[in-house]
C-alpha cells in the first residue's frame, strides 16, 4: 500500500541549531509533497509545497528537499527558536480530493 | 487574511446522540473537506465535497456520517448516533480550485467528546 511515513515521533534540539525532519514514502511517486505545522489543539497550517521536479524549496528559515531516488523529503528549520516548537506533518495532496498526512514529528526547541 | 471558522470549539455529547459540527469555509473556495484526529494519532481524511455533492469519502465515513452545504456559506458534518470512538478533533478545510499546488486551509477544529 502507498505510505507516507515520519519515523521520528519526537526531536529535541538546542535553540539556534538546525532542525531536520524526515519524511519517507513507499510504493508510489508523489508529484507533490507538503509540510504543515500543527500546534496542540489546533488545525494544521500549511508551510511549504515541493514538486517532484524541484530539488529544494525555501521560505525564510525553512527549507524542504525532495529526493525521488531516496523517496524522501527533508524539512529543515535553521536558527531554530523555542517558538518553532510544534508538530510538523508531511503530507501528500491528491487532486481535488484529499490530503494524506504522515503521523508527524513533535519538535521541541530548548532555550 | 481569510480563514476557515468552525463552531462549536468543544462539544460534549452522550453516546447515541446526534451532533452537527459547523464550518464556514473561505468564501471563494469551491472544495470542502472534513478530517478527524483522534488524540495522539494522525490527521485522517473523512470526506470531500464539491459542487454540492460528495466527491470522495473514506471508509471511516459510514452511514452514520453525512455532510451538507445548507446555504452559500456553511458546511456541516452530522453524526447521527455518536459512538465513544467518535471522540476526536474534527477539522474542516477548504481549497479554492482543487489544484494539487494549492494551499488547503484548515479551521481551528471542534473537539468532540462522546461519553
Interface residues (C-beta under 8 A of the other chain):
Chain A: X31 X32 X38 X41 X42 X43 X44 X45 X46 X49 X51 X89 X93 X94 X95 X96 X97 X98 X99 X100 X101 X102 X103 X104
Chain B: X4 X31 X33 X35 X41 X42 X43 X44 X45 X48 X50 X55 X56 X58 X89 X91 X93 X98 X99 X100 X101 X103 X104 X105 X106 X107 X108 X109 X111
